[in-house]
Structure formats: structure tokens, C-alpha cells
Amino acid sequence: MPSSVHTSRQPALPGLPEVLAAAVRCGNGAEAASDSQARYASAARHAGSGHWEQALAELIEIVRRDRAFNNDAARRTMLAIFALRGEDEPLVVRYRRMLANALF
């Protein structure tokens, strides 16, 4: 039996890697079933608005509390933001250090 597929177009999010664009489309925190889902949705909204520090703050909390969430999505998303912003940016340097400390 064929399933119904929602085919409406999602808004374009220029400059965001697909991992972030998918997270922005995932829904809002009020609909989230867990703290990690709520934080991830919040991070996606912040990233979609260009509020990188707020996004990274939410993501690092997920890594610290629930590393395995969504197949390591928080860590992977942080790496995508680092690549997008540039490795030499002070915000990236600071959060890369925090990520390393959280992982090891």
C-alpha cells in the first residue's frame, strides 16, 4: 500500500550545510519528545538565524549529556558549523576545544 508523502517545498537556507538545513526543518522544541531533541531543534533555529554561538552552546550540551543522540548528530553538526565558519575563527577555536574536552 503506497504511503502518503508530504511534498511541500522547504525554504532555502543558503550557506548552511545540509545537516543544518535538515535540522532547521525538523520542527520546533515545543514538539520535541526529549531534552536532546528540544536542544537540537533550538540549535537548528539559532544556526538558521546565524546565531552561531547559541547554536554551538546547545550542541555542546547535547554532546555532554547524550552523545549518542541521533547517531552523534550534535557532534557532526558542530563539525559542519566549524567548517562553515572557518577553522581560525575564535568562536570555532573555543568550541572545538570544548568539544575535544567533552569527548575525551
Backbone as XML, in Angstrom:
<?xml version="1.0"?>
<chain id="A" units="angstrom">
  <residue number="1" name="MET">
    <atom name="N" x="0.846" y="-1.170" z="0.000"/>
    <atom name="CA" x="0.000" y="0.000" z="0.000"/>
    <atom name="C" x="0.894" y="1.237" z="0.000"/>
  </residue>
  <residue number="2" name="PRO">
    <atom name="N" x="0.743" y="2.172" z="-0.962"/>
    <atom name="CA" x="1.604" y="3.345" z="-1.022"/>
    <atom name="C" x="1.344" y="4.253" z="0.165"/>
  </residue>
  <residue number="3" name="SER">
    <atom name="N" x="2.422" y="4.858" z="0.640"/>
    <atom name="CA" x="2.282" y="5.779" z="1.759"/>
    <atom name="C" x="2.165" y="7.206" z="1.251"/>
  </residue>
  <residue number="4" name="SER">
    <atom name="N" x="1.536" y="8.023" z="2.012"/>
    <atom name="CA" x="1.379" y="9.427" z="1.683"/>
    <atom name="C" x="2.681" y="10.155" z="1.991"/>
  </residue>
  <residue number="5" name="VAL">
    <atom name="N" x="3.173" y="10.921" z="1.047"/>
    <atom name="CA" x="4.425" y="11.644" z="1.222"/>
    <atom name="C" x="4.130" y="13.133" z="1.154"/>
  </residue>
  <residue number="6" name="HIS">
    <atom name="N" x="4.651" y="13.854" z="2.150"/>
    <atom name="CA" x="4.496" y="15.301" z="2.189"/>
    <atom name="C" x="5.516" y="15.917" z="1.246"/>
  </residue>
  <residue number="7" name="THR">
    <atom name="N" x="5.051" y="16.652" z="0.229"/>
    <atom name="CA" x="5.964" y="17.135" z="-0.806"/>
    <atom name="C" x="6.084" y="18.650" z="-0.869"/>
  </residue>
  <residue number="8" name="SER">
    <atom name="N" x="5.644" y="19.354" z="0.143"/>
    <atom name="CA" x="5.773" y="20.809" z="0.072"/>
    <atom name="C" x="7.240" y="21.201" z="0.078"/>
  </residue>
  <residue number="9" name="ARG">
    <atom name="N" x="7.556" y="22.263" z="-0.600"/>
    <atom name="CA" x="8.941" y="22.721" z="-0.670"/>
    <atom name="C" x="9.335" y="23.372" z="0.635"/>
  </residue>
  <residue number="10" name="GLN">
    <atom name="N" x="10.531" y="23.067" z="1.078"/>
    <atom name="CA" x="11.083" y="23.676" z="2.280"/>
    <atom name="C" x="11.799" y="24.961" z="1.866"/>
  </residue>
  <residue number="11" name="PRO">
    <atom name="N" x="11.838" y="25.958" z="2.748"/>
    <atom name="CA" x="12.541" y="27.187" z="2.393"/>
    <atom name="C" x="14.032" y="26.927" z="2.216"/>
  </residue>
  <residue number="12" name="ALA">
    <atom name="N" x="14.616" y="27.624" z="1.268"/>
    <atom name="CA" x="16.052" y="27.506" z="1.033"/>
    <atom name="C" x="16.794" y="28.184" z="2.172"/>
  </residue>
  <residue number="13" name="LEU">
    <atom name="N" x="17.893" y="27.598" z="2.560"/>
    <atom name="CA" x="18.719" y="28.154" z="3.620"/>
    <atom name="C" x="20.135" y="28.295" z="3.083"/>
  </residue>
  <residue number="14" name="PRO">
    <atom name="N" x="20.384" y="29.357" z="2.313"/>
    <atom name="CA" x="21.691" y="29.495" z="1.679"/>
    <atom name="C" x="22.808" y="29.552" z="2.704"/>
  </residue>
  <residue number="15" name="GLY">
    <atom name="N" x="23.915" y="28.878" z="2.377"/>
    <atom name="CA" x="25.086" y="28.914" z="3.236"/>
    <atom name="C" x="25.114" y="27.866" z="4.327"/>
  </residue>
  <residue number="16" name="LEU">
    <atom name="N" x="24.037" y="27.135" z="4.533"/>
    <atom name="CA" x="24.032" y="26.117" z="5.576"/>
    <atom name="C" x="24.260" y="24.743" z="4.965"/>
  </residue>
  <residue number="17" name="PRO">
    <atom name="N" x="25.152" y="23.964" z="5.568"/>
    <atom name="CA" x="25.307" y="22.587" z="5.090"/>
    <atom name="C" x="23.987" y="21.841" z="5.252"/>
  </residue>
  <residue number="18" name="GLU">
    <atom name="N" x="23.808" y="20.798" z="4.491"/>
    <atom name="CA" x="22.552" y="20.053" z="4.518"/>
    <atom name="C" x="22.205" y="19.526" z="5.905"/>
  </residue>
  <residue number="19" name="VAL">
    <atom name="N" x="23.199" y="19.144" z="6.708"/>
    <atom name="CA" x="22.899" y="18.638" z="8.049"/>
    <atom name="C" x="22.178" y="19.701" z="8.882"/>
  </residue>
  <residue number="20" name="LEU">
    <atom name="N" x="22.565" y="20.969" z="8.719"/>
    <atom name="CA" x="21.894" y="22.048" z="9.435"/>
    <atom name="C" x="20.542" y="22.356" z="8.831"/>
  </residue>
  <residue number="21" name="ALA">
    <atom name="N" x="20.471" y="22.372" z="7.512"/>
    <atom name="CA" x="19.199" y="22.660" z="6.854"/>
    <atom name="C" x="18.150" y="21.624" z="7.250"/>
  </residue>
  <residue number="22" name="ALA">
    <atom name="N" x="18.536" y="20.362" z="7.319"/>
    <atom name="CA" x="17.594" y="19.318" z="7.732"/>
    <atom name="C" x="17.162" y="19.526" z="9.173"/>
  </residue>
  <residue number="23" name="ALA">
    <atom name="N" x="18.074" y="19.932" z="10.024"/>
    <atom name="CA" x="17.729" y="20.170" z="11.426"/>
    <atom name="C" x="16.771" y="21.342" z="11.575"/>
  </residue>
  <residue number="24" name="VAL">
    <atom name="N" x="16.953" y="22.380" z="10.792"/>
    <atom name="CA" x="16.052" y="23.529" z="10.850"/>
    <atom name="C" x="14.641" y="23.112" z="10.474"/>
  </residue>
  <residue number="25" name="ARG">
    <atom name="N" x="14.529" y="22.186" z="9.525"/>
    <atom name="CA" x="13.212" y="21.741" z="9.076"/>
    <atom name="C" x="12.573" y="20.722" z="10.017"/>
  </residue>
  <residue number="26" name="CYS">
    <atom name="N" x="13.294" y="20.249" z="11.045"/>
    <atom name="CA" x="12.822" y="19.119" z="11.854"/>
    <atom name="C" x="11.670" y="19.471" z="12.785"/>
  </residue>
  <residue number="27" name="GLY">
    <atom name="N" x="11.400" y="20.707" z="13.020"/>
    <atom name="CA" x="10.299" y="21.062" z="13.911"/>
    <atom name="C" x="10.788" y="21.954" z="15.023"/>
  </residue>
  <residue number="28" name="ASN">
    <atom name="N" x="9.879" y="22.329" z="15.917"/>
    <atom name="CA" x="10.290" y="23.214" z="16.996"/>
    <atom name="C" x="10.410" y="22.461" z="18.304"/>
  </residue>
  <residue number="29" name="GLY">
    <atom name="N" x="11.053" y="23.085" z="19.281"/>
    <atom name="CA" x="11.314" y="22.467" z="20.565"/>
    <atom name="C" x="10.064" y="22.101" z="21.321"/>
  </residue>
  <residue number="30" name="ALA">
    <atom name="N" x="8.970" y="22.831" z="21.130"/>
    <atom name="CA" x="7.732" y="22.531" z="21.832"/>
    <atom name="C" x="7.201" y="21.163" z="21.448"/>
  </residue>
  <residue number="31" name="GLU">
    <atom name="N" x="7.524" y="20.704" z="20.244"/>
    <atom name="CA" x="7.059" y="19.402" z="19.771"/>
    <atom name="C" x="8.024" y="18.286" z="20.145"/>
  </residue>
  <residue number="32" name="ALA">
    <atom name="N" x="9.175" y="18.630" z="20.659"/>
    <atom name="CA" x="10.206" y="17.635" z="20.905"/>
    <atom name="C" x="9.842" y="16.726" z="22.072"/>
  </residue>
  <residue number="33" name="ALA">
    <atom name="N" x="10.190" y="15.452" z="21.932"/>
    <atom name="CA" x="9.850" y="14.470" z="22.958"/>
    <atom name="C" x="10.935" y="14.346" z="24.018"/>
  </residue>
  <residue number="34" name="SER">
    <atom name="N" x="12.118" y="14.842" z="23.775"/>
    <atom name="CA" x="13.193" y="14.727" z="24.757"/>
    <atom name="C" x="13.981" y="16.021" z="24.833"/>
  </residue>
  <residue number="35" name="ASP">
    <atom name="N" x="14.764" y="16.121" z="25.911"/>
    <atom name="CA" x="15.614" y="17.295" z="26.082"/>
    <atom name="C" x="16.596" y="17.435" z="24.919"/>
  </residue>
  <residue number="36" name="SER">
    <atom name="N" x="17.173" y="16.330" z="24.489"/>
    <atom name="CA" x="18.134" y="16.393" z="23.379"/>
    <atom name="C" x="17.458" y="16.835" z="22.092"/>
  </residue>
  <residue number="37" name="GLN">
    <atom name="N" x="16.269" y="16.336" z="21.825"/>
    <atom name="CA" x="15.538" y="16.776" z="20.631"/>
    <atom name="C" x="15.226" y="18.261" z="20.712"/>
  </residue>
  <residue number="38" name="ALA">
    <atom name="N" x="14.802" y="18.716" z="21.884"/>
    <atom name="CA" x="14.484" y="20.135" z="22.060"/>
    <atom name="C" x="15.730" y="20.986" z="21.866"/>
  </residue>
  <residue number="39" name="ARG">
    <atom name="N" x="16.839" y="20.557" z="22.437"/>
    <atom name="CA" x="18.091" y="21.305" z="22.278"/>
    <atom name="C" x="18.546" y="21.313" z="20.823"/>
  </residue>
  <residue number="40" name="TYR">
    <atom name="N" x="18.411" y="20.182" z="20.145"/>
    <atom name="CA" x="18.837" y="20.101" z="18.751"/>
    <atom name="C" x="17.980" y="21.014" z="17.871"/>
  </residue>
  <residue number="41" name="ALA">
    <atom name="N" x="16.685" y="21.026" z="18.119"/>
    <atom name="CA" x="15.795" y="21.910" z="17.360"/>
    <atom name="C" x="16.132" y="23.368" z="17.642"/>
  </residue>
  <residue number="42" name="SER">
    <atom name="N" x="16.430" y="23.684" z="18.899"/>
    <atom name="CA" x="16.819" y="25.050" z="19.255"/>
    <atom name="C" x="18.125" y="25.434" z="18.560"/>
  </residue>
  <residue number="43" name="ALA">
    <atom name="N" x="19.093" y="24.527" z="18.573"/>
    <atom name="CA" x="20.369" y="24.783" z="17.895"/>
    <atom name="C" x="20.150" y="25.032" z="16.413"/>
  </residue>
  <residue number="44" name="ALA">
    <atom name="N" x="19.265" y="24.258" z="15.820"/>
    <atom name="CA" x="18.978" y="24.423" z="14.393"/>
    <atom name="C" x="18.358" y="25.784" z="14.113"/>
  </residue>
  <residue number="45" name="ARG">
    <atom name="N" x="17.440" y="26.206" z="14.969"/>
    <atom name="CA" x="16.830" y="27.539" z="14.776"/>
    <atom name="C" x="17.879" y="28.633" z="14.912"/>
  </residue>
  <residue number="46" name="HIS">
    <atom name="N" x="18.751" y="28.512" z="15.914"/>
    <atom name="CA" x="19.814" y="29.507" z="16.095"/>
    <atom name="C" x="20.748" y="29.525" z="14.887"/>
  </residue>
  <residue number="47" name="ALA">
    <atom name="N" x="21.151" y="28.355" z="14.419"/>
    <atom name="CA" x="22.044" y="28.285" z="13.264"/>
    <atom name="C" x="21.366" y="28.872" z="12.029"/>
  </residue>
  <residue number="48" name="GLY">
    <atom name="N" x="20.092" y="28.564" z="11.858"/>
    <atom name="CA" x="19.351" y="29.089" z="10.715"/>
    <atom name="C" x="19.234" y="30.593" z="10.725"/>
  </residue>
  <residue number="49" name="SER">
    <atom name="N" x="19.338" y="31.179" z="11.926"/>
    <atom name="CA" x="19.269" y="32.638" z="12.077"/>
    <atom name="C" x="20.654" y="33.274" z="12.142"/>
  </residue>
  <residue number="50" name="GLY">
    <atom name="N" x="21.695" y="32.452" z="12.026"/>
    <atom name="CA" x="23.056" y="32.981" z="12.076"/>
    <atom name="C" x="23.553" y="33.242" z="13.480"/>
  </residue>
  <residue number="51" name="HIS">
    <atom name="N" x="22.877" y="32.723" z="14.492"/>
    <atom name="CA" x="23.308" y="32.876" z="15.883"/>
    <atom name="C" x="24.171" y="31.667" z="16.253"/>
  </residue>
  <residue number="52" name="TRP">
    <atom name="N" x="25.404" y="31.701" z="15.780"/>
    <atom name="CA" x="26.282" y="30.537" z="15.851"/>
    <atom name="C" x="26.656" y="30.162" z="17.276"/>
  </residue>
  <residue number="53" name="GLU">
    <atom name="N" x="26.938" y="31.130" z="18.117"/>
    <atom name="CA" x="27.338" y="30.799" z="19.491"/>
    <atom name="C" x="26.212" y="30.117" z="20.251"/>
  </residue>
  <residue number="54" name="GLN">
    <atom name="N" x="24.984" y="30.609" z="20.088"/>
    <atom name="CA" x="23.844" y="29.972" z="20.749"/>
    <atom name="C" x="23.643" y="28.550" z="20.224"/>
  </residue>
  <residue number="55" name="ALA">
    <atom name="N" x="23.815" y="28.369" z="18.922"/>
    <atom name="CA" x="23.677" y="27.034" z="18.338"/>
    <atom name="C" x="24.732" y="26.093" z="18.906"/>
  </residue>
  <residue number="56" name="LEU">
    <atom name="N" x="25.970" y="26.544" z="18.939"/>
    <atom name="CA" x="27.046" y="25.707" z="19.449"/>
    <atom name="C" x="26.876" y="25.403" z="20.937"/>
  </residue>
  <residue number="57" name="ALA">
    <atom name="N" x="26.356" y="26.357" z="21.699"/>
    <atom name="CA" x="26.117" y="26.129" z="23.130"/>
    <atom name="C" x="25.100" y="25.005" z="23.338"/>
  </residue>
  <residue number="58" name="GLU">
    <atom name="N" x="24.047" y="24.992" z="22.543"/>
    <atom name="CA" x="23.052" y="23.915" z="22.640"/>
    <atom name="C" x="23.670" y="22.576" z="22.226"/>
  </residue>
  <residue number="59" name="LEU">
    <atom name="N" x="24.432" y="22.589" z="21.157"/>
    <atom name="CA" x="25.020" y="21.353" z="20.643"/>
    <atom name="C" x="26.034" y="20.752" z="21.607"/>
  </residue>
  <residue number="60" name="ILE">
    <atom name="N" x="26.859" y="21.587" z="22.237"/>
    <atom name="CA" x="27.855" y="21.050" z="23.172"/>
    <atom name="C" x="27.163" y="20.436" z="24.383"/>
  </residue>
  <residue number="61" name="GLU">
    <atom name="N" x="26.039" y="20.984" z="24.793"/>
    <atom name="CA" x="25.287" y="20.383" z="25.901"/>
    <atom name="C" x="24.758" y="19.003" z="25.522"/>
  </residue>
  <residue number="62" name="ILE">
    <atom name="N" x="24.307" y="18.862" z="24.286"/>
    <atom name="CA" x="23.855" y="17.536" z="23.836"/>
    <atom name="C" x="25.014" y="16.553" z="23.867"/>
  </residue>
  <residue number="63" name="VAL">
    <atom name="N" x="26.172" y="16.956" z="23.370"/>
    <atom name="CA" x="27.338" y="16.076" z="23.361"/>
    <atom name="C" x="27.678" y="15.654" z="24.789"/>
  </residue>
  <residue number="64" name="ARG">
    <atom name="N" x="27.634" y="16.592" z="25.715"/>
    <atom name="CA" x="27.978" y="16.290" z="27.114"/>
    <atom name="C" x="26.959" y="15.361" z="27.771"/>
  </residue>
  <residue number="65" name="ARG">
    <atom name="N" x="25.684" y="15.550" z="27.481"/>
    <atom name="CA" x="24.624" y="14.817" z="28.174"/>
    <atom name="C" x="24.176" y="13.542" z="27.473"/>
  </residue>
  <residue number="66" name="ASP">
    <atom name="N" x="24.225" y="13.551" z="26.139"/>
    <atom name="CA" x="23.606" y="12.459" z="25.371"/>
    <atom name="C" x="24.354" y="12.260" z="24.063"/>
  </residue>
  <residue number="67" name="ARG">
    <atom name="N" x="25.605" y="11.883" z="24.151"/>
    <atom name="CA" x="26.490" y="11.806" z="22.988"/>
    <atom name="C" x="25.880" y="10.999" z="21.843"/>
  </residue>
  <residue number="68" name="ALA">
    <atom name="N" x="25.188" y="9.927" z="22.160"/>
    <atom name="CA" x="24.661" y="9.037" z="21.124"/>
    <atom name="C" x="23.399" y="9.569" z="20.449"/>
  </residue>
  <residue number="69" name="PHE">
    <atom name="N" x="22.868" y="10.692" z="20.916"/>
    <atom name="CA" x="21.620" y="11.224" z="20.358"/>
    <atom name="C" x="21.679" y="11.279" z="18.839"/>
  </residue>
  <residue number="70" name="ASN">
    <atom name="N" x="20.703" y="10.677" z="18.212"/>
    <atom name="CA" x="20.501" y="10.737" z="16.766"/>
    <atom name="C" x="21.792" y="10.433" z="15.991"/>
  </residue>
  <residue number="71" name="ASN">
    <atom name="N" x="22.433" y="9.329" z="16.378"/>
    <atom name="CA" x="23.674" y="8.905" z="15.702"/>
    <atom name="C" x="24.753" y="9.977" z="15.722"/>
  </residue>
  <residue number="72" name="ASP">
    <atom name="N" x="24.954" y="10.583" z="16.894"/>
    <atom name="CA" x="26.032" y="11.565" z="17.076"/>
    <atom name="C" x="25.779" y="12.860" z="16.295"/>
  </residue>
  <residue number="73" name="ALA">
    <atom name="N" x="24.510" y="13.213" z="16.136"/>
    <atom name="CA" x="24.141" y="14.380" z="15.321"/>
    <atom name="C" x="24.706" y="15.689" z="15.844"/>
  </residue>
  <residue number="74" name="ALA">
    <atom name="N" x="24.760" y="15.849" z="17.162"/>
    <atom name="CA" x="25.255" y="17.118" z="17.715"/>
    <atom name="C" x="26.722" y="17.329" z="17.352"/>
  </residue>
  <residue number="75" name="ARG">
    <atom name="N" x="27.533" y="16.303" z="17.524"/>
    <atom name="CA" x="28.956" y="16.426" z="17.181"/>
    <atom name="C" x="29.132" y="16.680" z="15.688"/>
  </residue>
  <residue number="76" name="ARG">
    <atom name="N" x="28.399" y="15.925" z="14.869"/>
    <atom name="CA" x="28.507" y="16.099" z="13.417"/>
    <atom name="C" x="28.061" y="17.495" z="12.990"/>
  </residue>
  <residue number="77" name="THR">
    <atom name="N" x="27.032" y="18.011" z="13.638"/>
    <atom name="CA" x="26.548" y="19.350" z="13.307"/>
    <atom name="C" x="27.556" y="20.403" z="13.734"/>
  </residue>
  <residue number="78" name="MET">
    <atom name="N" x="28.171" y="20.199" z="14.900"/>
    <atom name="CA" x="29.230" y="21.129" z="15.320"/>
    <atom name="C" x="30.351" y="21.159" z="14.291"/>
  </residue>
  <residue number="79" name="LEU">
    <atom name="N" x="30.757" y="19.999" z="13.804"/>
    <atom name="CA" x="31.825" y="19.944" z="12.793"/>
    <atom name="C" x="31.412" y="20.660" z="11.513"/>
  </residue>
  <residue number="80" name="ALA">
    <atom name="N" x="30.141" y="20.556" z="11.150"/>
    <atom name="CA" x="29.646" y="21.262" z="9.961"/>
    <atom name="C" x="29.705" y="22.774" z="10.172"/>
  </residue>
  <residue number="81" name="ILE">
    <atom name="N" x="29.345" y="23.227" z="11.360"/>
    <atom name="CA" x="29.418" y="24.669" z="11.666"/>
    <atom name="C" x="30.871" y="25.125" z="11.651"/>
  </residue>
  <residue number="82" name="PHE">
    <atom name="N" x="31.763" y="24.326" z="12.232"/>
    <atom name="CA" x="33.182" y="24.691" z="12.221"/>
    <atom name="C" x="33.676" y="24.879" z="10.791"/>
  </residue>
  <residue number="83" name="ALA">
    <atom name="N" x="33.320" y="23.962" z="9.916"/>
    <atom name="CA" x="33.750" y="24.047" z="8.518"/>
    <atom name="C" x="33.152" y="25.267" z="7.833"/>
  </residue>
  <residue number="84" name="LEU">
    <atom name="N" x="31.903" y="25.553" z="8.131"/>
    <atom name="CA" x="31.225" y="26.690" z="7.519"/>
    <atom name="C" x="31.824" y="28.013" z="7.975"/>
  </residue>
  <residue number="85" name="ARG">
    <atom name="N" x="32.122" y="28.118" z="9.261"/>
    <atom name="CA" x="32.615" y="29.374" z="9.825"/>
    <atom name="C" x="34.106" y="29.585" z="9.595"/>
  </residue>
  <residue number="86" name="GLY">
    <atom name="N" x="34.847" y="28.509" z="9.447"/>
    <atom name="CA" x="36.295" y="28.630" z="9.240"/>
    <atom name="C" x="37.046" y="28.249" z="10.503"/>
  </residue>
  <residue number="87" name="GLU">
    <atom name="N" x="38.066" y="27.455" z="10.336"/>
    <atom name="CA" x="38.801" y="26.892" z="11.470"/>
    <atom name="C" x="39.529" y="27.928" z="12.316"/>
  </residue>
  <residue number="88" name="ASP">
    <atom name="N" x="39.815" y="29.109" z="11.767"/>
    <atom name="CA" x="40.577" y="30.122" z="12.504"/>
    <atom name="C" x="39.699" y="31.100" z="13.277"/>
  </residue>
  <residue number="89" name="GLU">
    <atom name="N" x="38.401" y="31.016" z="13.117"/>
    <atom name="CA" x="37.508" y="31.933" z="13.830"/>
    <atom name="C" x="37.582" y="31.644" z="15.330"/>
  </residue>
  <residue number="90" name="PRO">
    <atom name="N" x="37.716" y="32.674" z="16.172"/>
    <atom name="CA" x="37.825" y="32.453" z="17.626"/>
    <atom name="C" x="36.682" y="31.624" z="18.217"/>
  </residue>
  <residue number="91" name="LEU">
    <atom name="N" x="35.468" y="31.803" z="17.740"/>
    <atom name="CA" x="34.342" y="31.007" z="18.230"/>
    <atom name="C" x="34.556" y="29.521" z="17.929"/>
  </residue>
  <residue number="92" name="VAL">
    <atom name="N" x="35.039" y="29.228" z="16.748"/>
    <atom name="CA" x="35.301" y="27.850" z="16.345"/>
    <atom name="C" x="36.429" y="27.261" z="17.188"/>
  </residue>
  <residue number="93" name="VAL">
    <atom name="N" x="37.486" y="28.016" z="17.382"/>
    <atom name="CA" x="38.620" y="27.540" z="18.183"/>
    <atom name="C" x="38.151" y="27.204" z="19.599"/>
  </residue>
  <residue number="94" name="ARG">
    <atom name="N" x="37.358" y="28.078" z="20.194"/>
    <atom name="CA" x="36.873" y="27.868" z="21.564"/>
    <atom name="C" x="35.978" y="26.636" z="21.653"/>
  </residue>
  <residue number="95" name="TYR">
    <atom name="N" x="35.012" y="26.511" z="20.735"/>
    <atom name="CA" x="34.088" y="25.385" z="20.792"/>
    <atom name="C" x="34.741" y="24.077" z="20.343"/>
  </residue>
  <residue number="96" name="ARG">
    <atom name="N" x="35.747" y="24.132" z="19.493"/>
    <atom name="CA" x="36.470" y="22.910" z="19.126"/>
    <atom name="C" x="37.192" y="22.370" z="20.369"/>
  </residue>
  <residue number="97" name="ARG">
    <atom name="N" x="37.757" y="23.265" z="21.160"/>
    <atom name="CA" x="38.421" y="22.853" z="22.404"/>
    <atom name="C" x="37.398" y="22.251" z="23.375"/>
  </residue>
  <residue number="98" name="MET">
    <atom name="N" x="36.244" y="22.894" z="23.494"/>
    <atom name="CA" x="35.199" y="22.372" z="24.369"/>
    <atom name="C" x="34.728" y="20.999" z="23.902"/>
  </residue>
  <residue number="99" name="LEU">
    <atom name="N" x="34.603" y="20.829" z="22.590"/>
    <atom name="CA" x="34.172" y="19.547" z="22.036"/>
    <atom name="C" x="35.217" y="18.460" z="22.346"/>
  </residue>
  <residue number="100" name="ALA">
    <atom name="N" x="36.469" y="18.780" z="22.165"/>
    <atom name="CA" x="37.536" y="17.809" z="22.466"/>
    <atom name="C" x="37.485" y="17.411" z="23.940"/>
  </residue>
  <residue number="101" name="ASN">
    <atom name="N" x="37.298" y="18.371" z="24.828"/>
    <atom name="CA" x="37.213" y="18.074" z="26.263"/>
    <atom name="C" x="36.000" y="17.214" z="26.576"/>
  </residue>
  <residue number="102" name="ALA">
    <atom name="N" x="34.901" y="17.453" z="25.909"/>
    <atom name="CA" x="33.683" y="16.679" z="26.156"/>
    <atom name="C" x="33.829" y="15.240" z="25.656"/>
  </residue>
  <residue number="103" name="LEU">
    <atom name="N" x="34.597" y="15.051" z="24.606"/>
    <atom name="CA" x="34.730" y="13.725" z="24.012"/>
    <atom name="C" x="35.781" y="12.871" z="24.713"/>
  </residue>
  <residue number="104" name="PHE">
    <atom name="N" x="36.781" y="13.500" z="25.283"/>
    <atom name="CA" x="37.907" y="12.723" z="25.852"/>
    <atom name="C" x="38.066" y="13.004" z="27.278"/>
  </residue>
</chain>
